[in-house]
Structures are given as structure tokens and as C-alpha cells.
């Protein structure tokens, strides 16, 4: 049956486009990142697979990455939100973002886009007759400069507002803000 008590959790999977190796990026070597994807998916499945909802940051937008995670977590449905813009290292389109894996039925999906191209992914999740819940997954800007701290605070407030709005619209009993807050 459908779980009635949500159990959200989160994990930053370290997107291969961000992992530095030998003067390059892990995403440049399929064998390396595919092997790490298999290990990471196994860890997530073993450590978090019992959770109703798993929010992943630095999700890699490659069909092989997605398949590895979906194969390891077959009871969860995947939704994702890709970061907008271009990578400053090589000018290629961004290939990172967020993912939510849910055992609970996904009733509605929302996305919040920030100036830096980051997104927040929000979902209303059904609970088999009980009031739905809302989960918002985010990966806030990194850095300790005053402007970065202010941007992070703005992003957190915007994600919380989006989750609260979605929760009010859905008559949700709870809203969770989950992610990598870079604090």
C-alpha cells in the first residue's frame, strides 16, 4: 500500500561535471563516472531506499546515470529538474540539477528558476487517502562572500514560499524543504 507517514531524505551525488580528476572532469571519462554512478546508486539504495522520498542534488543529466539509479530503486518514481545555462569551464550546456525519487504518487510538479540557473524542484505527493505532502528539493548557491550568503538566503526563502504555496493549493498536511544548503 501507499505509505501514510512520509520519510524524506537527501543526498548530494556529486555530478561528474563537477568532480575534478587529473586536470579534467570525471564526466570526460565514461568508465570512471559510470563506475561511480553504480557505487553511488548502490549506496543510496542501501542507505536511503526505505525512505518514501529521496531528494538528490547534483543529479547528472545522462540517460545511463538515470537508468543506473532507477534500476537500483525500482519502487521509486523519478522526477528531475535540470540547471539552466552554460558551464563556465567549457561553455557547454549545464548537465546538472536535482532529482526526487518517490514511492508516493506524484500529483503535481513545480520548478523555481533562479538567476544563476539553479532550480528548485517541488512536488505534491499523494498518501493514499490522507492529506498529501509537499517536498521541495534545492541546491543553494555556494560561497561565503556577502553576496553569495544573501543569494542563498533569497533562494531558500523563494523555495520555502513555493513549497508553502503548493501545499496550500493541495491542502497538504506537511511541506518539507530538503537539499544541499551549502552552509
N, C-alpha and C positions, 0 to 999 in steps of 0.2 A: 504494500500500500504506500501511499504518499506520506512522507514524514510530516508531523504536525509541529515539531519543535525544531526550528532552523538552527543550523550549526555552521555559520560561515567561517572561513579561514582564508589566509592569504600566503602567497609565496612569490618572491621575485626570482624568475627563472634565468636572468641574465642573458638577454638576447645576444646571439652570436655576432651581431653587427657592433656590439659594444665591448666584447671581450677581446682584449689585446693579446696577440701571440706573435712572437718572433718578428717584430716590425710590421705586422699586419693585423688583420682581424680574423677571428675564428670563422666568420661566415665565408671567408675566402677558401676554406678547406672543408669540403663536404664531409669527408671521412671524420674529421675532428668533431664538427658540430653535430653530426648525426649520432655519433657515439655518445656525446654528452647529452643529447636530447633523450636518448634511450635511458641513460642513467638517471637523468633528472625526472623523467616521466615515471620511472620505477619508484623513485623516492617519493614523489608527490602522491602516487597511488598508494604506496605502503603507509606513508605518514598521515596523509590527509584524505584518503579515499573513502573513509567512513563519514566524512563531513557532507552535509547536504549541499553546500555551496563552497567552491574553491575559486578564489579570485587570484589571477596571475598577472604580475607586472612584467614588463619587458618581453612580452609574447613576441615570437618570431613569425612573421607572415611568410610562410613557406608551406606548401601542401604536405610535404614529408614530415615536417615538425608537427603539424596539426594531426596527421594520421598516427604518429607515434603516441601522442597524448590521448587521443580518442580510443586507440586500441587498448591502452593501459587503464582507462577509466570508462568502460563501456556503459556504465549505469548513469553517466552524466551527459547532459547535452551541452554543447559548446556554443557560446556566442563571443564575438570579439569586436574590437574597435581599433583600427589602425591609425597610428600617428600621422598627421598631415605634414606636408612639406618635404624638404630635401636634406640629406645628411651633409653636415658641414665638411666632412672629411673628403668626400669624393663627388658630391653633388647628385648622388643617386636618390631616387625616391625613398622616403623612410620605410623601413620594413619592420618596425617595432610597434608595440602598442599594448593592449590589455586583452585579457580573456576572462570569462566567467564560465566555469563548469558547474552545472546544477543538476541535482537529482530531482529537484522540484520543477513542476511545469513552468515554463517561461511564458508569461502572459503579455508582457509589454517590454520593449527595449527603448532606451533613450541614450543619447550621446551629448556630452557637453564638450565643445571645442574651445581651446584656449589659444591666445595669440602666438605662443611658441610652438603650436602644432600638436601639443599633447591633447589627449582627450580623457574624458571620464566616461565610464560605461555604467549605465544604471538599468536595473531590471526589476520588474514586478514579478514575483514568484508565487504561484498558487500553492495552497496547502490542503487540498482535498476537503473542502467544505469549511475549513477555518478561514479567518481573515488572511489575505495574502500578506507577504512581507516584501520589502524593497531592499535591494542590495546595490550599493554604489561602489565601484572599483576605480581606484585612481592611482596615478604615479606622479606625484608632485615634483615641481622643478627642484633641481639640486643646487646647492651652493650656499655659502654663508654671508655673501655681501648683502648689504641692507636691501637693495632692490630685489635680490633673489628671495630673501626672507619675506618681504612684502608680497611678492608674486605668489609664493607658496601659501601665504595666509589668504590671499584673494582666491586662489584656486580651491583651497579647502572649503572656504565659505560658499563658493559657487556650486561645488559638488554637493555639499550639505543641503543647499537650497533646492537643487534639482531633485535630490532624493526625497526631501520633505514634500515638494510639490507632487511628485509621482505617488508618494504614499497617501497624500490627501485625496488625490484623484481616484486611487484604487481602493480607498477605505482600508488601507493596510494597518495591521496591528503593531508593526515594528518597521524601522528603517535602520540599516547598518551602513556605515561608511568604512570601507575596508581598503587597505592599499599600502603602498610604499610612500610615506610622508616625507622621506629624506630629512628627518630631524636627527 
